[in-house]
Amino acid sequence: MTTTRITAADLTDGRYTASHDLIVDGHLEIAANLGHVTIAGAIRVTGQIVALSGSGIEAGWGIKAGEGIEAGWGITCTGVFTVRLRVFAGLCLWRLPTEAEQTITCSRFVGGTIAYGTLIERGE
């Protein structure tokens, strides 16, 4: 599977600007220390989503991953958050993560398992 990488060069004011929805056939990796990377629409990835340390994911319409999701700085989704396997939020190797960094916020969580982090379903 191929890996699509989001780096600081792909962002404008913390937002991914290439398209409304981010659809990746393969894996998605978000570079370290970018803060919350915001995608206006949905994120759909057939493989795994990995946000390296100091980076998190925020999507306007939903997040869906075929394999799993790892984020160093929390995960926020205003819509339905769907994953087939596991979710890790707040992964940090050099210190203990804060509560905010471990938070997974969405309107509804479907499928998969929260392997590390705290899930908050808003039911909106």
Steps between C-alpha positions, in 0.01 A plus 500: 500500500620851424529771767378857450678749729368835623778744594509867601531589129149355442335721765371856509426621855482137619253396232559247224421693185533253213133398491173505692508126580822306549474157338809276506537155345767376741643645823494863622783643712491847657845641578606576859438828684227641274237537775143415403486453123151597385329352194181690406316191377541129567811282524476157338807275497514135396807434717624652823498865617802604706546850645853516638586652837374856544240464224129419511208463261183705476240431231182688423288209377653173617806281522512148358803270496523146371769386746557734796572851622787633714527865607741678729277802566141381517232433242195717434221415259172691483334209319513122525841350578538156340796263529529129437777414750657721769541867601793645701481865613768675706800289408807677633840338558685772693238604763159407634225633271247750631133412529421718197760318289333167584147615410303361206192718438227419248124497461496119481769228499438199275698176495852437620649536846644793693837342586639816666318822574167626632191499280244782524191445287292817468202331336442798268 
